[in-house]
Amino acid sequence: MLEGNRVSRISVRGFAVASATAVTAVGSVVGVASGSTAQNNDAEATAADTTLLADIPAGQQAQVQTASLTQQADAQAIAADASAKKDAEEAARKAAAETAVAKKAAAEKAAEAAAKERAEAKAAATRSTRDSSSFPVQSSYSVAQIQAMARQMVAADQFQCFSNIVNHESSWNYQAVNASSGAYGLFQALPAGKYASAGADWRTNPATQIKWGLNYMNERYHSPCGAWSFWQANSWY
């Protein structure tokens, strides 16, 4: 029964169980959030808290329980967010590591392919059907004869590059001399004596000059086409 502004109390025993549970939950959440080391293990303190809750008007008891549940839910949400963030960071690190490994493997594979390609190009460039010494010696040679020699000494897939360089250097004149520098022959070697590494008859035998020029291109640029690419960029080789 209500008497004036006085509010009747609910059953202390019935509410004490629910309220004590709510308060314990609130205390646990708040204690963890604030870093408090206090623990509500004292039986008398629990009884006192229960008595205080029993004194709360019936209309406000639901609010107390709602507040405790809200605080508990907030604490759980914060913990869940922290866990999700940690998981996301770990996943990002793992993905970055996997990407780095994949890029490294791709780079190594590309390097191996490039090395293989260079080796094959060099091998193809060094293949020839005839050696310079196999051609009969003549007192003079026409451009057509010199080009025919070169076609038999230079790999077919490299001949056009080889020919382009000779065209620019000497126009296939095996006796061409640069008046200002002294550069000589099909490849305008400087000094001219460089040709001697391919044969003593380098002044009179275009095949010996072709042998020297082909060796030079292969050793320095891996192939005549490698030499021609450099020539195009620099106008010399």
C-alpha positions in Angstrom: 0.0 0.0 0.0 1.2 3.6 -0.8 1.1 6.1 2.0 1.7 9.6 0.6 5.0 9.8 -1.2 6.3 6.7 0.5 7.1 3.8 -1.9 6.6 0.2 -0.8 9.6 -2.1 -1.1 9.6 -5.3 -3.2 10.6 -8.6 -1.8 14.1 -8.1 -0.6 15.0 -11.8 -1.2 13.6 -11.9 -4.7 15.2 -8.7 -5.9 18.5 -9.3 -4.0 19.4 -12.2 -6.3 18.8 -10.2 -9.5 20.2 -7.0 -8.2 23.3 -8.6 -6.7 24.0 -10.3 -10.1 23.6 -7.0 -11.9 25.8 -5.1 -9.5 28.4 -7.8 -9.6 28.4 -7.6 -13.4 28.6 -3.8 -13.3 31.4 -3.9 -10.8 33.4 -6.4 -12.8 33.0 -4.3 -16.0 33.8 -1.0 -14.4 36.7 -2.5 -12.5 38.3 -3.9 -15.6 37.8 -0.7 -17.6 39.3 1.5 -15.0 42.1 -0.8 -14.1 40.9 -1.1 -10.5 42.3 -4.0 -8.5 39.6 -3.9 -5.9 37.5 -7.1 -5.7 34.0 -7.4 -4.3 34.5 -10.6 -2.4 33.5 -9.4 1.0 30.2 -10.9 2.2 29.2 -7.9 4.3 29.8 -5.5 1.4 27.6 -7.6 -0.8 24.9 -7.7 1.8 25.1 -3.9 2.1 24.9 -3.4 -1.6 21.9 -5.8 -1.7 20.2 -3.8 1.0 20.7 -0.5 -0.9 19.3 -2.0 -4.1 16.4 -3.3 -2.1 15.7 0.3 -1.0 15.5 1.5 -4.7 11.9 2.1 -5.7 10.4 -0.6 -7.9 10.0 1.8 -10.9 13.8 2.5 -11.0 15.0 -1.1 -10.6 14.6 -1.8 -14.4 16.8 1.3 -15.1 19.6 0.0 -12.9 19.5 -3.4 -14.6 19.5 -1.8 -18.0 22.4 0.4 -17.2 24.5 -2.6 -16.0 23.7 -4.5 -19.1 24.6 -1.5 -21.3 28.0 -1.1 -19.6 28.6 -4.8 -20.0 27.7 -4.7 -23.7 30.0 -1.6 -24.2 32.9 -3.4 -22.6 32.3 -6.5 -24.8 32.1 -4.3 -27.9 35.4 -2.6 -27.1 37.1 -5.9 -26.6 35.6 -7.2 -29.9 36.8 -4.1 -31.8 40.3 -4.5 -30.4 40.4 -8.2 -31.4 39.0 -7.4 -34.9 41.7 -4.7 -35.3 44.4 -7.1 -34.3 43.1 -9.8 -36.7 43.0 -7.2 -39.5 46.6 -6.1 -38.9 47.8 -9.6 -38.8 46.0 -10.4 -42.1 47.5 -7.3 -43.7 51.0 -8.3 -42.7 50.5 -11.8 -44.0 49.2 -10.6 -47.3 52.1 -8.2 -47.7 54.6 -10.9 -47.0 52.9 -13.2 -49.5 53.0 -10.4 -52.1 56.7 -9.8 -51.5 57.5 -13.5 -51.9 55.5 -13.6 -55.1 57.2 -10.5 -56.6 60.7 -11.9 -55.7 59.9 -15.2 -57.4 58.6 -13.4 -60.5 61.7 -11.2 -60.6 64.0 -14.3 -60.3 62.1 -16.1 -63.0 62.3 -13.1 -65.3 66.0 -12.8 -64.7 66.5 -16.5 -65.5 64.5 -16.1 -68.7 66.5 -13.0 -69.8 69.8 -14.8 -69.1 68.7 -17.8 -71.1 67.6 -15.6 -74.0 71.0 -13.8 -74.0 72.8 -17.1 -74.0 70.7 -18.4 -76.9 71.3 -15.2 -78.8 75.0 -15.4 -78.3 75.1 -19.0 -79.3 73.1 -18.3 -82.4 75.3 -15.4 -83.3 78.5 -17.4 -83.0 77.2 -20.1 -85.3 78.6 -19.9 -88.8 78.8 -22.2 -91.8 82.3 -21.3 -92.9 85.5 -20.1 -91.3 87.4 -17.2 -92.8 90.3 -19.5 -93.8 88.1 -21.6 -96.0 87.7 -18.9 -98.7 90.1 -18.8 -101.6 92.5 -15.8 -101.6 91.9 -13.2 -104.4 93.7 -10.1 -105.5 90.5 -8.1 -105.1 86.9 -8.5 -103.9 83.6 -6.9 -105.0 81.0 -5.8 -102.6 78.8 -8.7 -103.6 81.6 -11.1 -103.0 82.3 -9.7 -99.5 78.6 -9.8 -98.6 78.4 -13.4 -99.8 81.3 -14.3 -97.5 79.6 -12.6 -94.6 76.3 -14.5 -95.2 78.2 -17.7 -94.9 80.0 -16.7 -91.7 77.2 -14.8 -89.8 74.0 -16.5 -88.5 71.0 -15.9 -90.7 69.0 -14.2 -88.0 71.9 -11.8 -87.2 73.0 -11.0 -90.7 70.8 -7.9 -91.3 72.1 -6.3 -88.1 75.6 -7.1 -89.1 75.1 -5.7 -92.5 73.6 -2.5 -91.1 76.7 -1.7 -89.2 79.1 -2.5 -92.1 76.9 -0.2 -94.4 77.3 2.7 -91.9 81.0 2.1 -91.2 82.5 1.4 -94.6 79.8 0.7 -97.2 81.4 -2.8 -97.5 84.7 -1.4 -98.6 87.3 -3.7 -96.9 90.1 -1.1 -97.8 88.3 2.0 -96.5 90.5 4.3 -94.5 89.4 7.3 -92.4 91.9 10.0 -93.3 91.6 11.8 -90.0 91.8 8.9 -87.5 93.3 6.1 -89.5 90.4 3.7 -88.8 90.5 0.9 -91.3 88.4 -1.7 -93.2 84.9 -3.0 -93.0 84.4 -2.1 -89.4 86.7 0.9 -89.2 88.8 -0.7 -86.5 91.1 1.8 -84.6 93.9 1.2 -84.5 93.8 -0.9 -87.7 96.1 -3.5 -86.2 93.3 -4.9 -84.1 92.3 -7.0 -87.1 95.6 -9.0 -86.7 94.0 -11.0 -83.9 91.9 -12.7 -86.5 94.6 -13.3 -89.1 97.8 -11.8 -90.5 96.2 -11.1 -93.9 93.7 -8.7 -92.5 94.7 -5.9 -95.0 93.9 -7.9 -98.1 91.4 -10.5 -97.0 87.8 -9.3 -96.2 87.0 -12.7 -94.7 89.6 -12.1 -91.9 88.0 -8.7 -91.2 84.6 -10.3 -91.1 85.8 -12.8 -88.6 87.3 -10.1 -86.4 84.1 -7.9 -86.6 81.8 -10.8 -85.7 84.0 -11.8 -82.7 84.0 -8.2 -81.5 80.2 -7.8 -81.7 79.6 -11.2 -80.0 82.1 -10.5 -77.2 81.1 -6.9 -76.5 77.4 -6.9 -77.3 76.5 -10.6 -77.2 75.5 -10.5 -80.9 75.5 -8.3 -84.0 71.9 -7.3 -83.2 73.0 -6.2 -79.8 75.8 -4.2 -81.4 73.3 -2.7 -83.9 70.9 -1.6 -81.1 73.8 0.2 -79.4 74.9 1.8 -82.7 71.4 3.1 -83.2 71.4 4.8 -79.8 74.9 6.2 -80.0 76.0 6.2 -83.7 79.0 4.1 -82.8 79.6 0.7 -81.3 
